[in-house]
């Protein structure tokens, strides 16, 4: 191995174990494009500051392009002795263009460099994730609108509660994923700052035009404090935290799909293409994709906890502990992207069993609230009406009947306020249609909301 770029003060070579232990190259090599982009912009700033001549900056930039080509083609030999991606790029540049390459690191430290690379990487990835989330929201809306008339039991405590439209239920997820998108855009706001120029911690002593570098790299702002710029990873934490919340939503959707595709519910059937079999039980069709989506949520929470724990109580400014930020970050990006890629086609190919959902609304007294509301309309205080409806439910359970099947005399046995229109008042359709309040499940509302969200999605916004 050649001499290390920082080996000047050292008399002994690093122990092989330290090389391995210290290195981040096996995982931060994925940042090479961002590292090189940042380096090219830094070269431009060095030229403007008079550190590099125009031809020197040109040679460095061309050299960087050659390094990038090599690394992108897979022809580059990544070695632990390089320690990290920053040193690997610089060392290779020096090999290719000679000692001039050694001028590139003027006025820069790996501390501001690594902060820059992660920010550049995150900007790309957050946009990518937002666009995948857009695809998921679009599919949810498509499934909702293709099944706009489908009623299903809404649940509380996993007990049948009140009938709702399936479309309303799916649009609940739309709202969650919409907020997740907003959280990611918000995180992006704080990622979008250029740390380069902070140097090791105190700021670069060269007259580097940070605004120029920010412009070249597409950053909205430059960081205001050099110590903060190299010390914090709150932007990474914020991103993973937004992902953790999004995965919490994914896990709830997954759990419902798992329940709904069970023999106990039979509300949906996942397509064969998105299900798996059992090695022993021939009849099995398992919702593995949903289970993995649910399981991977734990993994993202783990990543969030890992980075929060790494950063806890670190003194300012840079500490090598912070190298531990990358694996949780990369794993979060990879996991979230894999989940967001597979859910839309899985949802789109799922069979919705409308009849099963509807017949599940018939039992479980989902209309008991409507019976109480009927009495309220006749002037009975709700608390009394609730009591009458409760007694009616107990009566039905004893008789093995549903509320809809009761004769008028039976209703009137509980309250003289009941009239012949009670049967219609407790029908599923009436129950759903009555929820006309803004945000409620009535078909009119849901249709209106579907239109709105379709327009939102077309605009490409949240
Ligand atoms: N590989 C390092 C990291 O990921 C880069 C910064 C190293 N800085 C240093 N002073 N050793 O954090």
Boltz pocket constraint, residues with backbone or C-beta under 6 A from the ligand:
constraints:
  - pocket:
      binder: B
      contacts: [[A, 22], [A, 24], [A, 28], [A, 83], [A, 84], [A, 110], [A, 111], [A, 114], [A, 318], [A, 319], [A, 320], [A, 322], [A, 323], [A, 324]]
      max_distance: 6.0
